[in-house]
Amino acid sequence: MSDLPWRHTRREVQVAGMPARPSVAELIERFEKRQGLVGIVGLGYVGLPLAATFAESGVSVVGFDIDQSKVEELRAGRSYIRHIDSGRLARVVADSLPRRAEGKFHPTSDFSLLRECDAILICVPTPLSPNRDPDLSYVERTAETIAEYLRPGQLVVLESTTYPGTTDEVVKEILERSGLRVGIDVHLAFSPEREDPNNPNFTTRTIPKLVGGVTEACGRVAAALYGAVLEKVVPVSSARVAEAAKLLENIYRCVNIALVNELKVLFDRMGIDIWEVIDAAATKPFGFTPFYPGPGLGGHCIPIDPFYLSWKAREYELTTRFIELAGEINHAMPAYVIGKLADALNERQKSLKGARVLVLGVAYKKDLDDTRESPALRLMDLLLRKGAQVRYHDPYVPYLKRSRNYDFNMVSVPLTRDELERADAVVVATDHSVFDYEFIVSASQLVIDTRNATRNVRHGREKIVRA
C-alpha cells in the first residue's frame, strides 16, 4: 500500500497540480470540459475501442493491461483486434503519460499511474466457472489494485457485465479498504458495455450509454464523464438497475435464440425450412423480431451473462427457469450438428470415426477474429472426441491459441480445392462474408451448413445438409 498521508489522515494532497478532493460540481465541470484524465483497465474488445473513442474526443487516456506484449503492440500503433483499425490507434497513441485535455492514449502496464487518473473504468472479463458460477476474480483483483492507488475525488466505473449488486457489494467494499468512503471521498458507478463488433450502424460513440451510480451524486459524475464524448447517456436510478438492464438485454437474446434453435430441430423433423419460416414471419411489420438459429451461442455476453442472474436468483430462493432452459437448448446445439453430420456420413456409407472434417470459421461471429465461447470450438472438440480427423480454415484466426477450455494447437489450412475435395465433410460453422460458397459447395463432397450460408448457391444443392 502507498504511504501517502491521506491514507491515514484524509488530508488534502496535491496530485498533478490539482486538489485531491474536488467537489462534485468541480468534477462534473472538469469532465464536461474534457479536462480529466481517464484510466481504462483492460485493453480488449471493450476497453480498446472505448479508449480510442475518448482520445479521439480530446480526452487523454491511460490504458492499463497486464499483457506487456499487447502494450508494446499498442504503443507501436498496431491493433491486435481486427475490427479496430491500426491507423485509428496510431493517430492518438502517446509514448508517455499525456497531459489532461490533450486527447492522447498511453498504453501501459504500470498500474501506479492509476493515481494520476480522474476516472478509472474497469473493462475486464467476467467469465463463468466450470460449474457456471460467476467468476469475479478479474474484477476483484482489479478493484484491489485500484484501492492500492485510490485517492480522494476519483471516479471508478465498472463496465464488466455482472449480477445486480456487484458494484454495491463487491467493488465498493474493496475500494473502501483504502480508508476512503464511496459517495463521500470517491465516486462509484456501473455503466455496462454494449459493444457489437463490426456492426455497421452503431459505434461506441453512438450506442446509448446506461449509467447508474452507487449514490445519486456518483451517477451524476459518471454521466458527465460519458456525456462529454458519447452521443447519448441514459441515467438510471442506481448501479443495480444498470446491472439488471444489461442482463435483461442479453437474456432476451439468449431466450429467443434458444426458441428458434428448438424450432429448428422440430421443423427439421417436420420437413419445414426454419429459415423460410423466419423470413415469412419477419414480414409482419409489428410484434415480431427475427432471431436466427445456429450451431450454438458464442461471444463474451450471451452464453455467459444470463447465468450471472440465475446464480444470484438462488440467493432469493428463486429458480430462473427460462434462463436455465434456454441455456440447455443452446448448449445442446453443437451435439445436434454432430448428429446431423453423422447421419449424413452414414447415408454415404461413411463413419464419423476416422472421417476427415474441415471446419470453416472458428470465430463466434462472422467477419471477426474473436473466438471467445465460439460454438465452433465445441464442435471441433466433439468431433475429435468421436475420432474424426479435424482441420479448420478461418482467414481471421490464423492459429488457435490455448484458451480456458481448449488447447487444439492448430493452424488454419488454406481453403483450396484440394483441401475441400479431400474432406469427407465440410462444416460451415461461421458464415464469413469472404467465403465463396459456390466454390465451397462445388469442390466439396458434403457440406453441413449451420448458418444458412449456402442459401444462394445454385449448383450442387444435393450436397448440402442444414444443421
Secondary structure per residue as TSV (DSSP state, phi and psi in degrees):
chain	resnum	aa	ss	phi	psi
A	1	M	-	360.0	150.8
A	2	S	-	-71.6	153.6
A	3	D	-	-104.0	24.9
A	4	L	-	-59.6	143.5
A	5	P	T	-60.0	-31.6
A	6	W	H	-65.9	-17.3
A	7	R	H	-59.6	-27.5
A	8	H	H	-115.9	-28.9
A	9	T	H	-119.5	-7.0
A	10	R	-	58.7	19.9
A	11	R	-	-66.2	154.2
A	12	E	-	-67.7	134.9
A	13	V	-	-125.7	161.8
A	14	Q	E	-100.7	125.7
A	15	V	E	-125.3	121.7
A	16	A	T	52.9	34.9
A	17	G	T	80.2	9.4
A	18	M	E	-123.5	154.7
A	19	P	E	-58.3	142.6
A	20	A	S	-73.3	-24.2
A	21	R	S	-127.7	78.6
A	22	P	-	-68.4	155.0
A	23	S	-	-69.7	166.9
A	24	V	H	-58.2	-44.5
A	25	A	H	-62.5	-41.2
A	26	E	H	-66.0	-39.2
A	27	L	H	-69.3	-41.1
A	28	I	H	-60.1	-44.8
A	29	E	H	-62.4	-40.3
A	30	R	H	-60.8	-44.9
A	31	F	H	-69.4	-40.2
A	32	E	H	-63.2	-31.5
A	33	K	T	-88.5	5.6
A	34	R	T	59.4	37.0
A	35	Q	-	-103.7	-0.2
A	36	G	S	-86.5	156.2
A	37	L	-	-98.9	125.1
A	38	V	E	-105.9	130.3
A	39	G	E	-105.9	134.9
A	40	I	E	-122.9	120.0
A	41	V	E	-98.6	116.5
A	42	G	-	103.4	104.6
A	43	L	-	-107.8	55.3
A	44	G	S	-103.2	-144.9
A	45	Y	T	-67.1	-18.5
A	46	V	T	-101.2	-51.0
A	47	G	H	-67.6	-36.7
A	48	L	H	-67.8	-49.7
A	49	P	H	-64.3	-30.4
A	50	L	H	-67.0	-42.3
A	51	A	H	-62.1	-43.9
A	52	A	H	-63.6	-39.0
A	53	T	H	-65.0	-44.2
A	54	F	H	-61.8	-46.7
A	55	A	H	-63.6	-41.6
A	56	E	H	-64.3	-21.8
A	57	S	T	-91.0	2.5
A	58	G	T	96.6	6.3
A	59	V	-	-99.0	128.5
A	60	S	-	-77.2	141.7
A	61	V	E	-130.8	137.2
A	62	V	E	-109.6	119.4
A	63	G	E	-101.9	126.8
A	64	F	E	-109.6	134.4
A	65	D	-	-151.8	143.6
A	66	I	S	-80.0	-13.6
A	67	D	-	-87.1	102.3
A	68	Q	H	-64.4	-30.4
A	69	S	H	-65.2	-37.6
A	70	K	H	-64.6	-42.8
A	71	V	H	-59.8	-44.4
A	72	E	H	-64.8	-41.0
A	73	E	H	-60.3	-45.3
A	74	L	H	-67.8	-38.4
A	75	R	H	-63.4	-27.2
A	76	A	T	-84.9	2.3
A	77	G	T	77.8	23.1
A	78	R	-	-110.7	129.7
A	79	S	-	-90.1	138.3
A	80	Y	S	-101.9	9.9
A	81	I	S	-119.3	124.0
A	82	R	T	-58.0	-44.3
A	83	H	T	-81.2	-1.7
A	84	I	S	-104.5	113.2
A	85	D	-	-69.4	134.1
A	86	S	H	-62.5	-36.9
A	87	G	H	-61.3	-34.6
A	88	R	H	-62.9	-43.3
A	89	L	H	-70.8	-40.6
A	90	A	H	-59.2	-30.2
A	91	R	T	-73.0	-20.3
A	92	V	T	-119.4	-9.8
A	93	V	B	-70.2	145.3
A	94	A	-	-129.5	143.2
A	95	D	S	-74.5	-29.1
A	96	S	S	-127.0	173.9
A	97	L	-	-57.2	121.3
A	98	P	-	-78.0	157.9
A	99	R	-	-75.9	154.9
A	100	R	T	-62.0	147.3
A	101	A	T	61.2	26.7
A	102	E	S	-98.5	-22.0
A	103	G	-	72.9	41.4
A	104	K	-	-122.4	160.0
A	105	F	E	-123.0	119.9
A	106	H	E	-115.5	105.1
A	107	P	E	-77.7	141.3
A	108	T	E	-157.7	159.1
A	109	S	S	-111.9	11.1
A	110	D	-	-91.2	96.0
A	111	F	G	-75.5	-8.0
A	112	S	G	-65.8	-19.9
A	113	L	G	-71.9	-6.9
A	114	L	G	-58.0	-31.6
A	115	R	G	-61.0	-28.5
A	116	E	G	-79.0	-17.1
A	117	C	-	-83.2	144.0
A	118	D	S	-84.7	-31.8
A	119	A	E	-133.4	142.0
A	120	I	E	-127.6	119.5
A	121	L	E	-107.4	127.4
A	122	I	E	-97.2	114.9
A	123	C	-	-128.0	62.6
A	124	V	-	-113.0	162.9
A	125	P	-	-67.3	150.8
A	126	T	-	-129.7	76.8
A	127	P	-	-78.8	-178.0
A	128	L	B	-105.2	152.3
A	129	S	-	-75.7	170.0
A	130	P	T	-56.7	-24.0
A	131	N	T	-94.3	14.0
A	132	R	S	62.8	33.3
A	133	D	-	-97.9	151.8
A	134	P	B	-60.3	135.3
A	135	D	-	-109.4	97.8
A	136	L	-	-95.8	16.1
A	137	S	H	-61.0	-37.3
A	138	Y	H	-67.5	-42.8
A	139	V	H	-64.2	-44.6
A	140	E	H	-64.6	-44.4
A	141	R	H	-65.7	-36.9
A	142	T	H	-65.7	-44.7
A	143	A	H	-62.2	-38.8
A	144	E	H	-63.2	-39.5
A	145	T	H	-67.0	-42.4
A	146	I	H	-61.7	-42.9
A	147	A	H	-59.2	-31.7
A	148	E	H	-64.1	-31.8
A	149	Y	H	-113.2	6.5
A	150	L	-	-64.1	140.2
A	151	R	-	-133.2	159.4
A	152	P	T	-59.2	143.8
A	153	G	T	92.7	-7.4
A	154	Q	-	-79.3	153.8
A	155	L	E	-109.0	131.0
A	156	V	E	-118.6	130.6
A	157	V	E	-127.1	127.7
A	158	L	E	-90.3	125.3
A	159	E	-	-108.5	-15.0
A	160	S	S	-67.9	134.1
A	161	T	-	-67.5	135.9
A	162	T	-	-161.1	-178.7
A	163	Y	-	-80.6	154.7
A	164	P	T	-59.6	127.0
A	165	G	T	110.7	-11.5
A	166	T	H	-61.0	-46.0
A	167	T	I	-63.5	-45.2
A	168	D	I	-70.5	-41.6
A	169	E	I	-93.8	-33.0
A	170	V	I	-103.6	-59.4
A	171	V	I	-65.6	-44.4
A	172	K	H	-58.4	-46.6
A	173	E	H	-61.8	-40.1
A	174	I	H	-68.2	-44.8
A	175	L	H	-62.6	-36.7
A	176	E	G	-75.0	-7.9
A	177	R	G	-64.6	-17.6
A	178	S	G	-72.2	-12.2
A	179	G	S	95.7	-8.1
A	180	L	-	-94.1	147.0
A	181	R	-	-103.8	129.1
A	182	V	B	-68.7	133.4
A	183	G	T	90.6	-11.6
A	184	I	T	-122.6	-57.3
A	185	D	T	-92.1	-36.8
A	186	V	B	-134.8	165.3
A	187	H	E	-116.6	146.0
A	188	L	E	-140.8	136.1
A	189	A	E	-149.3	167.9
A	190	F	E	-121.8	133.9
A	191	S	-	-143.4	100.8
A	192	P	-	-67.4	139.4
A	193	E	-	-67.5	147.7
A	194	R	-	-134.4	37.7
A	195	E	-	-66.6	139.5
A	196	D	-	-134.8	86.1
A	197	P	T	-53.7	136.9
A	198	N	T	69.9	11.9
A	199	N	-	-73.0	118.1
A	200	P	S	-73.0	-13.4
A	201	N	S	-101.5	-17.4
A	202	F	-	-137.5	144.2
A	203	T	-	-127.2	175.1
A	204	T	T	-54.1	-38.4
A	205	R	T	-69.9	-34.6
A	206	T	T	-98.2	-14.3
A	207	I	S	-74.2	125.3
A	208	P	-	-55.2	139.0
A	209	K	E	-109.7	114.4
A	210	L	E	-76.2	140.1
A	211	V	E	-140.7	125.4
A	212	G	E	-134.4	126.2
A	213	G	E	-94.1	158.4
A	214	V	S	-67.3	-34.5
A	215	T	S	-124.6	168.5
A	216	E	H	-61.2	-41.2
A	217	A	H	-66.3	-39.1
A	218	C	H	-58.4	-42.2
A	219	G	H	-64.4	-39.5
A	220	R	H	-66.8	-39.5
A	221	V	H	-64.3	-45.6
A	222	A	H	-65.1	-39.8
A	223	A	H	-62.6	-36.6
A	224	A	H	-65.2	-40.5
A	225	L	H	-59.9	-54.0
A	226	Y	H	-70.9	-34.1
A	227	G	H	-63.9	-21.8
A	228	A	T	-74.5	-18.6
A	229	V	T	-127.5	-18.8
A	230	L	S	-106.2	153.7
A	231	E	S	-69.8	-34.6
A	232	K	-	-144.9	127.3
A	233	V	E	-113.9	134.1
A	234	V	E	-114.9	97.7
A	235	P	E	-72.0	141.0
A	236	V	E	-124.3	171.5
A	237	S	S	-73.5	-20.1
A	238	S	-	-159.4	166.1
A	239	A	H	-63.8	-36.2
A	240	R	H	-63.4	-38.8
A	241	V	H	-64.7	-43.0
A	242	A	H	-64.0	-40.9
A	243	E	H	-63.2	-43.3
A	244	A	H	-68.3	-36.6
A	245	A	H	-64.0	-41.2
A	246	K	H	-62.4	-42.6
A	247	L	H	-65.6	-39.5
A	248	L	H	-59.5	-42.8
A	249	E	H	-56.2	-45.8
A	250	N	H	-79.6	-32.7
A	251	I	H	-66.1	-38.3
A	252	Y	H	-56.0	-45.9
A	253	R	H	-70.6	-41.9
A	254	C	H	-60.3	-46.4
A	255	V	H	-67.2	-41.1
A	256	N	H	-71.8	-34.1
A	257	I	H	-67.3	-39.8
A	258	A	H	-61.1	-38.5
A	259	L	H	-59.9	-50.0
A	260	V	H	-71.8	-27.9
A	261	N	H	-65.6	-41.0
A	262	E	H	-65.6	-41.9
A	263	L	H	-67.1	-31.2
A	264	K	H	-57.9	-46.1
A	265	V	H	-64.6	-45.2
A	266	L	H	-64.1	-50.2
A	267	F	H	-65.9	-30.7
A	268	D	H	-61.1	-43.1
A	269	R	H	-67.8	-27.3
A	270	M	H	-87.0	-3.0
A	271	G	T	75.3	28.3
A	272	I	-	-113.7	137.4
A	273	D	-	-81.7	110.1
A	274	I	H	-59.7	-35.0
A	275	W	H	-67.8	-39.7
A	276	E	H	-67.1	-37.4
A	277	V	H	-61.8	-45.5
A	278	I	H	-63.9	-44.0
A	279	D	H	-61.1	-38.7
A	280	A	H	-67.2	-44.9
A	281	A	H	-64.9	-32.1
A	282	A	T	-70.3	-10.1
A	283	T	T	-73.1	-14.7
A	284	K	S	-69.5	124.4
A	285	P	S	-79.9	1.9
A	286	F	S	-151.6	154.8
A	287	G	S	73.7	7.3
A	288	F	-	-145.4	132.6
A	289	T	-	-120.9	123.0
A	290	P	-	-73.4	134.1
A	291	F	-	-123.2	154.4
A	292	Y	-	-124.8	142.2
A	293	P	-	-75.6	171.4
A	294	G	-	-169.5	-167.4
A	295	P	S	-82.6	6.9
A	296	G	S	140.7	-176.0
A	297	L	-	-102.4	144.3
A	298	G	-	-138.0	176.6
A	299	G	S	98.4	176.6
A	300	H	S	-90.4	-2.1
A	301	C	S	-114.5	-68.2
A	302	I	T	-63.2	-39.4
A	303	P	T	-72.4	-13.7
A	304	I	T	-114.6	-51.8
A	305	D	H	-57.9	-40.6
A	306	P	H	-56.8	-31.4
A	307	F	H	-75.0	-15.5
A	308	Y	H	-64.9	-39.2
A	309	L	H	-76.1	-39.2
A	310	S	H	-64.0	-34.7
A	311	W	H	-66.6	-45.2
A	312	K	H	-66.1	-32.6
A	313	A	H	-62.0	-30.0
A	314	R	G	-64.2	-26.2
A	315	E	G	-64.3	-26.2
A	316	Y	G	-102.9	16.5
A	317	E	T	58.3	40.4
A	318	L	-	-126.2	151.0
A	319	T	-	-114.7	124.7
A	320	T	-	-87.5	86.5
A	321	R	H	-67.6	-37.0
A	322	F	H	-61.9	-43.9
A	323	I	H	-63.9	-46.0
A	324	E	H	-63.9	-43.4
A	325	L	H	-66.1	-43.3
A	326	A	H	-60.3	-40.4
A	327	G	H	-62.5	-41.3
A	328	E	H	-63.0	-44.7
A	329	I	H	-64.4	-49.3
A	330	N	H	-66.3	-36.1
A	331	H	H	-67.6	-25.3
A	332	A	H	-82.6	-9.8
A	333	M	H	-63.9	-41.7
A	334	P	H	-57.8	-40.2
A	335	A	H	-66.0	-35.4
A	336	Y	H	-62.0	-43.1
A	337	V	H	-62.2	-43.0
A	338	I	H	-61.0	-39.7
A	339	G	H	-63.2	-42.1
A	340	K	H	-64.2	-38.9
A	341	L	H	-64.5	-46.1
A	342	A	H	-61.5	-41.7
A	343	D	H	-63.3	-42.5
A	344	A	H	-65.5	-39.3
A	345	L	H	-66.5	-41.0
A	346	N	H	-60.2	-38.9
A	347	E	H	-63.7	-21.3
A	348	R	T	-101.5	18.8
A	349	Q	T	59.2	38.7
A	350	K	-	-126.7	153.6
A	351	S	-	-104.4	148.6
A	352	L	S	-65.4	-36.9
A	353	K	T	-67.7	123.9
A	354	G	T	86.7	-7.7
A	355	A	-	-68.6	145.0
A	356	R	E	-90.1	114.3
A	357	V	E	-118.4	127.1
A	358	L	E	-107.0	119.2
A	359	V	E	-95.7	125.5
A	360	L	E	-101.6	114.7
A	361	G	-	88.2	120.3
A	362	V	-	-120.4	-4.5
A	363	A	S	-70.6	155.3
A	364	Y	S	-75.3	-16.5
A	365	K	S	-143.8	149.9
A	366	K	T	-60.4	142.2
A	367	D	T	65.6	20.8
A	368	L	-	-117.5	166.9
A	369	D	-	-110.4	18.0
A	370	D	-	-96.1	117.2
A	371	T	-	-103.4	7.9
A	372	R	T	-60.2	124.1
A	373	E	T	56.5	23.9
A	374	S	-	-64.8	131.5
A	375	P	H	-64.9	-20.4
A	376	A	H	-61.9	-34.8
A	377	L	H	-68.8	-39.6
A	378	R	H	-64.5	-41.0
A	379	L	H	-58.4	-47.9
A	380	M	H	-62.5	-40.2
A	381	D	H	-63.4	-44.0
A	382	L	H	-64.3	-40.4
A	383	L	H	-61.7	-45.0
A	384	L	H	-65.0	-39.4
A	385	R	H	-63.8	-29.4
A	386	K	T	-90.3	6.3
A	387	G	T	90.9	8.9
A	388	A	-	-75.7	155.2
A	389	Q	E	-94.7	113.0
A	390	V	E	-110.6	132.4
A	391	R	E	-130.5	163.0
A	392	Y	E	-141.5	158.3
A	393	H	E	-133.8	128.6
A	394	D	-	-150.7	116.7
A	395	P	T	-64.8	-18.0
A	396	Y	T	-104.6	-7.2
A	397	V	-	-127.9	84.5
A	398	P	S	-65.7	-26.3
A	399	Y	E	-151.0	152.0
A	400	L	E	-97.5	112.0
A	401	K	-	-81.0	164.7
A	402	R	-	-63.2	133.9
A	403	S	-	-121.9	-174.8
A	404	R	S	-61.1	-33.6
A	405	N	S	-114.4	-17.1
A	406	Y	-	-136.8	152.9
A	407	D	-	-143.0	76.9
A	408	F	-	-78.0	-32.5
A	409	N	-	53.9	53.9
A	410	M	E	-122.6	155.1
A	411	V	E	-118.4	152.2
A	412	S	-	-69.1	131.1
A	413	V	-	-89.9	154.5
A	414	P	-	-64.6	144.6
A	415	L	-	-90.0	82.6
A	416	T	-	-110.3	164.5
A	417	R	H	-60.3	-40.2
A	418	D	H	-62.7	-41.9
A	419	E	H	-63.4	-41.7
A	420	L	H	-68.4	-41.9
A	421	E	H	-66.8	-33.4
A	422	R	H	-71.7	-25.4
A	423	A	-	-75.9	135.7
A	424	D	S	-70.8	-27.8
A	425	A	E	-153.8	143.8
A	426	V	E	-115.1	124.5
A	427	V	E	-107.4	117.2
A	428	V	E	-84.7	100.4
A	429	A	-	-94.5	-30.4
A	430	T	S	-134.7	125.9
A	431	D	-	-89.9	64.6
A	432	H	-	-58.2	142.2
A	433	S	T	-66.6	-25.7
A	434	V	T	-77.1	-11.6
A	435	F	-	-69.9	135.8
A	436	D	-	-94.2	96.0
A	437	Y	H	-71.8	-29.4
A	438	E	H	-59.9	-46.2
A	439	F	H	-65.4	-43.2
A	440	I	H	-60.3	-46.9
A	441	V	H	-67.6	-41.3
A	442	S	H	-63.0	-33.9
A	443	A	H	-93.1	-8.2
A	444	S	-	-99.3	154.6
A	445	Q	S	-81.2	-37.8
A	446	L	-	-151.5	134.1
A	447	V	E	-122.7	121.4
A	448	I	E	-99.3	109.4
A	449	D	E	-102.4	110.1
A	450	T	S	-94.3	-3.1
A	451	R	S	-126.7	6.7
A	452	N	-	59.4	29.7
A	453	A	T	-71.6	-24.1
A	454	T	T	-95.5	17.5
A	455	R	T	-60.6	-27.7
A	456	N	T	-100.7	5.7
A	457	V	-	-71.1	131.6
A	458	R	-	-95.8	-31.5
A	459	H	S	-117.8	143.9
A	460	G	-	81.4	22.9
A	461	R	G	-66.3	-20.0
A	462	E	G	-66.4	-16.5
A	463	K	G	-84.9	-10.8
A	464	I	E	-94.4	131.8
A	465	V	E	-124.0	123.1
A	466	R	E	-85.3	138.4
A	467	A	-	-140.8	360.0
